Amino acid sequence: MLWFERRFTRNCLVLCFPTLLAGCLHPLYGGPAGAALVQNMQAVEVEPIPERLGHYLHNDLIFAFNGTGAAFSPKYRLIVTPVERVQTPLVDTITGRAGSDRRG
């Protein structure tokens, strides 16, 4: 009977403890402070970023800041300048040619 009581007590603690902690957590975008944060994020204007990488990065940033698609008057302007470099870690010693490259 003792093992059953220990197991029952342990299971109750495991199930009840997260329920007690659930009231301590607040979502980042929840409540009155979250509404102001969302409006400020939607007011960020992302300047066009050149080249192919910039096209995808520009679209992802616009979606991340304003996923609703609604037009807002911009209060902030974000200018991104990506820097791309190519490294050639694998070089064939006989031909001297790079077998692969890494962009970072």
N, CA and C atoms as an extended XYZ file, in Angstrom:
312
Properties=species:S:1:pos:R:3:atomname:S:1:resname:S:1:resid:I:1 pbc="F F F"
N         0.818       -1.197        0.000 N   MET     1
C         0.000        0.000        0.000 CA  MET     1
C         0.863        1.262        0.000 C   MET     1
N         2.017        1.176        0.591 N   LEU     2
C         2.884        2.333        0.693 CA  LEU     2
C         3.392        2.781       -0.683 C   LEU     2
N         3.748        1.820       -1.553 N   TRP     3
C         4.229        2.177       -2.887 CA  TRP     3
C         3.139        2.867       -3.689 C   TRP     3
N         1.885        2.460       -3.483 N   PHE     4
C         0.775        3.088       -4.199 CA  PHE     4
C         0.602        4.540       -3.754 C   PHE     4
N         0.740        4.795       -2.463 N   GLU     5
C         0.603        6.168       -1.958 CA  GLU     5
C         1.728        7.052       -2.476 C   GLU     5
N         2.950        6.550       -2.519 N   ARG     6
C         4.070        7.334       -3.051 CA  ARG     6
C         3.869        7.644       -4.528 C   ARG     6
N         3.437        6.629       -5.266 N   ARG     7
C         3.219        6.829       -6.702 CA  ARG     7
C         2.087        7.831       -6.939 C   ARG     7
N         1.023        7.721       -6.168 N   PHE     8
C        -0.103        8.640       -6.298 CA  PHE     8
C         0.326       10.075       -5.967 C   PHE     8
N         1.098       10.238       -4.894 N   THR     9
C         1.569       11.564       -4.498 CA  THR     9
C         2.487       12.144       -5.563 C   THR     9
N         3.395       11.329       -6.063 N   ARG    10
C         4.306       11.798       -7.105 CA  ARG    10
C         3.533       12.220       -8.361 C   ARG    10
N         2.586       11.430       -8.794 N   ASN    11
C         1.793       11.768       -9.987 CA  ASN    11
C         0.981       13.039       -9.771 C   ASN    11
N         0.448       13.223       -8.576 N   CYS    12
C        -0.297       14.457       -8.292 CA  CYS    12
C         0.616       15.671       -8.374 C   CYS    12
N         1.819       15.562       -7.823 N   LEU    13
C         2.758       16.675       -7.886 CA  LEU    13
C         3.171       16.973       -9.322 C   LEU    13
N         3.424       15.923      -10.094 N   VAL    14
C         3.832       16.108      -11.485 CA  VAL    14
C         2.723       16.780      -12.282 C   VAL    14
N         1.487       16.459      -12.020 N   LEU    15
C         0.376       17.039      -12.767 CA  LEU    15
C        -0.043       18.417      -12.240 C   LEU    15
N         0.090       18.645      -10.944 N   CYS    16
C        -0.370       19.906      -10.358 CA  CYS    16
C         0.667       21.014      -10.433 C   CYS    16
N         1.942       20.678      -10.394 N   PHE    17
C         2.994       21.699      -10.387 CA  PHE    17
C         2.952       22.591      -11.632 C   PHE    17
N         2.853       22.040      -12.859 N   PRO    18
C         2.755       22.918      -14.029 CA  PRO    18
C         1.495       23.787      -14.005 C   PRO    18
N         0.420       23.292      -13.438 N   THR    19
C        -0.816       24.075      -13.353 CA  THR    19
C        -0.611       25.289      -12.448 C   THR    19
N         0.118       25.110      -11.366 N   LEU    20
C         0.393       26.234      -10.477 CA  LEU    20
C         1.292       27.273      -11.142 C   LEU    20
N         2.237       26.833      -11.950 N   LEU    21
C         3.144       27.763      -12.621 CA  LEU    21
C         2.519       28.441      -13.836 C   LEU    21
N         1.425       27.923      -14.331 N   ALA    22
C         0.814       28.483      -15.537 CA  ALA    22
C         0.366       29.922      -15.335 C   ALA    22
N         0.014       30.309      -14.137 N   GLY    23
C        -0.398       31.683      -13.880 CA  GLY    23
C         0.754       32.673      -13.850 C   GLY    23
N         1.988       32.180      -13.796 N   CYS    24
C         3.160       33.054      -13.711 CA  CYS    24
C         3.659       33.497      -15.081 C   CYS    24
N         3.251       32.832      -16.140 N   LEU    25
C         3.760       33.120      -17.472 CA  LEU    25
C         2.815       34.044      -18.223 C   LEU    25
N         3.387       35.009      -18.920 N   HIS    26
C         2.606       35.931      -19.734 CA  HIS    26
C         3.158       35.906      -21.149 C   HIS    26
N         2.308       35.840      -22.168 N   PRO    27
C         2.810       35.845      -23.536 CA  PRO    27
C         3.426       37.193      -23.889 C   PRO    27
N         4.393       37.173      -24.800 N   LEU    28
C         5.103       38.390      -25.183 CA  LEU    28
C         4.166       39.415      -25.810 C   LEU    28
N         3.253       38.981      -26.648 N   TYR    29
C         2.360       39.907      -27.345 CA  TYR    29
C         0.988       39.997      -26.687 C   TYR    29
N         0.848       39.536      -25.472 N   GLY    30
C        -0.449       39.545      -24.814 CA  GLY    30
C        -0.656       40.768      -23.948 C   GLY    30
N        -1.893       41.088      -23.714 N   GLY    31
C        -2.231       42.185      -22.812 CA  GLY    31
C        -2.058       43.555      -23.435 C   GLY    31
N        -2.237       44.615      -22.654 N   PRO    32
C        -2.137       45.975      -23.178 CA  PRO    32
C        -0.735       46.335      -23.664 C   PRO    32
N         0.304       45.838      -22.989 N   ALA    33
C         1.665       46.136      -23.435 CA  ALA    33
C         1.948       45.463      -24.773 C   ALA    33
N         1.379       44.298      -25.002 N   GLY    34
C         1.581       43.578      -26.252 CA  GLY    34
C         0.957       44.292      -27.437 C   GLY    34
N        -0.184       44.944      -27.237 N   ALA    35
C        -0.837       45.672      -28.334 CA  ALA    35
C         0.034       46.834      -28.795 C   ALA    35
N         0.645       47.540      -27.857 N   ALA    36
C         1.527       48.651      -28.222 CA  ALA    36
C         2.768       48.135      -28.944 C   ALA    36
N         3.283       46.989      -28.509 N   LEU    37
C         4.447       46.400      -29.156 CA  LEU    37
C         4.130       46.003      -30.585 C   LEU    37
N         2.983       45.413      -30.799 N   VAL    38
C         2.586       45.001      -32.144 CA  VAL    38
C         2.446       46.215      -33.052 C   VAL    38
N         1.866       47.293      -32.559 N   GLN    39
C         1.724       48.504      -33.375 CA  GLN    39
C         3.082       49.097      -33.716 C   GLN    39
N         4.010       49.080      -32.768 N   ASN    40
C         5.353       49.597      -33.061 CA  ASN    40
C         6.081       48.721      -34.065 C   ASN    40
N         5.904       47.416      -33.977 N   MET    41
C         6.554       46.521      -34.941 CA  MET    41
C         5.966       46.707      -36.337 C   MET    41
N         4.668       46.974      -36.418 N   GLN    42
C         4.046       47.182      -37.724 CA  GLN    42
C         4.441       48.517      -38.332 C   GLN    42
N         4.974       49.431      -37.540 N   ALA    43
C         5.360       50.751      -38.032 CA  ALA    43
C         6.800       50.779      -38.537 C   ALA    43
N         7.444       49.611      -38.679 N   VAL    44
C         8.812       49.551      -39.199 CA  VAL    44
C         8.756       49.412      -40.709 C   VAL    44
N         9.432       50.315      -41.397 N   GLU    45
C         9.530       50.259      -42.862 CA  GLU    45
C        10.872       49.629      -43.212 C   GLU    45
N        10.842       48.576      -44.008 N   VAL    46
C        12.068       47.888      -44.411 CA  VAL    46
C        12.465       48.393      -45.790 C   VAL    46
N        13.656       48.978      -45.870 N   GLU    47
C        14.166       49.460      -47.160 CA  GLU    47
C        14.494       48.267      -48.059 C   GLU    47
N        14.359       48.419      -49.375 N   PRO    48
C        14.710       47.317      -50.272 CA  PRO    48
C        16.178       46.919      -50.118 C   PRO    48
N        16.423       45.613      -50.165 N   ILE    49
C        17.764       45.071      -50.008 CA  ILE    49
C        18.197       44.523      -51.369 C   ILE    49
N        19.389       44.894      -51.850 N   PRO    50
C        19.792       44.479      -53.202 CA  PRO    50
C        20.122       42.993      -53.303 C   PRO    50
N        20.093       42.503      -54.517 N   GLU    51
C        20.469       41.154      -54.910 CA  GLU    51
C        19.430       40.113      -54.490 C   GLU    51
N        19.717       38.859      -54.863 N   ARG    52
C        18.757       37.776      -54.651 CA  ARG    52
C        18.551       37.480      -53.164 C   ARG    52
N        19.631       37.415      -52.404 N   LEU    53
C        19.527       37.191      -50.970 CA  LEU    53
C        18.693       38.287      -50.324 C   LEU    53
N        18.908       39.507      -50.753 N   GLY    54
C        18.172       40.638      -50.210 CA  GLY    54
C        16.684       40.568      -50.483 C   GLY    54
N        16.319       40.049      -51.633 N   HIS    55
C        14.900       39.913      -51.979 CA  HIS    55
C        14.181       39.028      -50.967 C   HIS    55
N        14.761       37.861      -50.692 N   TYR    56
C        14.136       36.931      -49.744 CA  TYR    56
C        14.179       37.479      -48.316 C   TYR    56
N        15.285       38.085      -47.947 N   LEU    57
C        15.405       38.657      -46.616 CA  LEU    57
C        14.418       39.799      -46.414 C   LEU    57
N        14.254       40.628      -47.426 N   HIS    58
C        13.299       41.744      -47.377 CA  HIS    58
C        11.873       41.233      -47.159 C   HIS    58
N        11.491       40.224      -47.913 N   ASN    59
C        10.134       39.671      -47.770 CA  ASN    59
C         9.925       39.044      -46.393 C   ASN    59
N        10.921       38.329      -45.892 N   ASP    60
C        10.796       37.708      -44.572 CA  ASP    60
C        10.694       38.759      -43.471 C   ASP    60
N        11.454       39.834      -43.579 N   LEU    61
C        11.391       40.889      -42.565 CA  LEU    61
C        10.041       41.602      -42.583 C   LEU    61
N         9.525       41.874      -43.767 N   ILE    62
C         8.216       42.524      -43.862 CA  ILE    62
C         7.149       41.642      -43.230 C   ILE    62
N         7.199       40.338      -43.510 N   PHE    63
C         6.217       39.428      -42.934 CA  PHE    63
C         6.374       39.336      -41.427 C   PHE    63
N         7.618       39.345      -40.937 N   ALA    64
C         7.858       39.226      -39.490 CA  ALA    64
C         7.376       40.478      -38.748 C   ALA    64
N         7.574       41.648      -39.325 N   PHE    65
C         7.165       42.880      -38.655 CA  PHE    65
C         5.668       43.143      -38.798 C   PHE    65
N         5.117       42.878      -39.983 N   ASN    66
C         3.714       43.177      -40.239 CA  ASN    66
C         3.120       42.024      -41.035 C   ASN    66
N         2.727       40.968      -40.357 N   GLY    67
C         2.179       39.801      -41.034 CA  GLY    67
C         0.739       39.970      -41.486 C   GLY    67
N         0.108       41.095      -41.129 N   THR    68
C        -1.295       41.287      -41.483 CA  THR    68
C        -1.470       41.763      -42.910 C   THR    68
N        -0.463       42.410      -43.473 N   GLY    69
C        -0.576       42.956      -44.815 CA  GLY    69
C        -1.232       44.318      -44.854 C   GLY    69
N        -1.657       44.831      -43.705 N   ALA    70
C        -2.278       46.150      -43.650 CA  ALA    70
C        -1.207       47.238      -43.769 C   ALA    70
N        -1.590       48.364      -44.332 N   ALA    71
C        -0.659       49.476      -44.509 CA  ALA    71
C        -0.662       50.362      -43.260 C   ALA    71
N         0.508       50.652      -42.749 N   PHE    72
C         0.659       51.525      -41.587 CA  PHE    72
C         1.629       52.638      -41.938 C   PHE    72
N         1.441       53.787      -41.317 N   SER    73
C         2.395       54.874      -41.548 CA  SER    73
C         3.680       54.535      -40.797 C   SER    73
N         4.814       54.546      -41.501 N   PRO    74
C         6.055       54.114      -40.867 CA  PRO    74
C         6.601       55.144      -39.881 C   PRO    74
N         6.996       54.678      -38.717 N   LYS    75
C         7.662       55.514      -37.723 CA  LYS    75
C         9.154       55.238      -37.704 C   LYS    75
N         9.532       54.041      -38.127 N   TYR    76
C        10.926       53.621      -38.094 CA  TYR    76
C        11.333       53.117      -39.470 C   TYR    76
N        12.619       53.191      -39.768 N   ARG    77
C        13.129       52.707      -41.050 CA  ARG    77
C        14.297       51.772      -40.783 C   ARG    77
N        14.245       50.587      -41.357 N   LEU    78
C        15.292       49.593      -41.188 CA  LEU    78
C        16.071       49.478      -42.489 C   LEU    78
N        17.379       49.712      -42.396 N   ILE    79
C        18.263       49.583      -43.555 CA  ILE    79
C        19.195       48.402      -43.282 C   ILE    79
N        19.167       47.419      -44.171 N   VAL    80
C        19.986       46.218      -44.019 CA  VAL    80
C        21.005       46.189      -45.147 C   VAL    80
N        22.265       45.968      -44.786 N   THR    81
C        23.332       45.830      -45.775 CA  THR    81
C        23.993       44.463      -45.573 C   THR    81
N        23.571       43.470      -46.350 N   PRO    82
C        24.170       42.140      -46.166 CA  PRO    82
C        25.587       42.100      -46.742 C   PRO    82
N        26.447       41.383      -46.062 N   VAL    83
C        27.820       41.175      -46.520 CA  VAL    83
C        27.987       39.686      -46.754 C   VAL    83
N        28.388       39.353      -47.966 N   GLU    84
C        28.540       37.941      -48.318 CA  GLU    84
C        29.984       37.693      -48.711 C   GLU    84
N        30.558       36.643      -48.170 N   ARG    85
C        31.909       36.277      -48.546 CA  ARG    85
C        31.924       34.799      -48.904 C   ARG    85
N        32.813       34.427      -49.787 N   VAL    86
C        32.907       33.041      -50.243 CA  VAL    86
C        34.236       32.469      -49.752 C   VAL    86
N        34.161       31.330      -49.103 N   GLN    87
C        35.351       30.624      -48.656 CA  GLN    87
C        35.452       29.319      -49.428 C   GLN    87
N        36.655       28.914      -49.765 N   THR    88
C        36.853       27.643      -50.459 CA  THR    88
C        37.662       26.722      -49.565 C   THR    88
N        36.997       25.924      -48.738 N   PRO    89
C        37.736       25.078      -47.802 CA  PRO    89
C        38.336       23.827      -48.440 C   PRO    89
N        37.767       23.335      -49.529 N   LEU    90
C        38.266       22.109      -50.151 CA  LEU    90
C        38.932       22.435      -51.484 C   LEU    90
N        40.233       22.209      -51.559 N   VAL    91
C        40.982       22.477      -52.782 CA  VAL    91
C        41.686       21.188      -53.199 C   VAL    91
N        41.499       20.827      -54.461 N   ASP    92
C        42.170       19.640      -54.997 CA  ASP    92
C        43.646       19.969      -55.180 C   ASP    92
N        44.537       19.202      -54.575 N   THR    93
C        45.968       19.506      -54.626 CA  THR    93
C        46.579       19.243      -56.000 C   THR    93
N        45.943       18.385      -56.791 N   ILE    94
C        46.491       18.069      -58.118 CA  ILE    94
C        46.118       19.150      -59.117 C   ILE    94
N        44.849       19.505      -59.181 N   THR    95
C        44.398       20.500      -60.164 CA  THR    95
C        44.413       21.914      -59.610 C   THR    95
N        44.356       22.073      -58.296 N   GLY    96
C        44.329       23.409      -57.699 CA  GLY    96
C        42.962       24.066      -57.765 C   GLY    96
N        41.938       23.296      -58.076 N   ARG    97
C        40.582       23.842      -58.181 CA  ARG    97
C        39.804       23.576      -56.901 C   ARG    97
N        38.909       24.482      -56.593 N   ALA    98
C        38.062       24.318      -55.414 CA  ALA    98
C        36.951       23.316      -55.715 C   ALA    98
N        36.765       22.369      -54.819 N   GLY    99
C        35.730       21.365      -55.005 CA  GLY    99
C        34.373       21.834      -54.502 C   GLY    99
N        34.358       22.733      -53.533 N   SER   100
C        33.116       23.271      -53.022 CA  SER   100
C        33.414       24.647      -52.435 C   SER   100
N        32.359       25.402      -52.224 N   ASP   101
C        32.543       26.709      -51.599 CA  ASP   101
C        31.507       26.873      -50.513 C   ASP   101
N        31.760       27.787      -49.631 N   ARG   102
C        30.869       28.042      -48.526 CA  ARG   102
C        30.602       29.531      -48.453 C   ARG   102
N        29.337       29.874      -48.442 N   ARG   103
C        28.974       31.282      -48.351 CA  ARG   103
C        28.567       31.576      -46.918 C   ARG   103
N        29.100       32.658      -46.385 N   GLY   104
C        28.801       32.961      -44.996 CA  GLY   104
C        28.615       34.422      -44.740 C   GLY   104
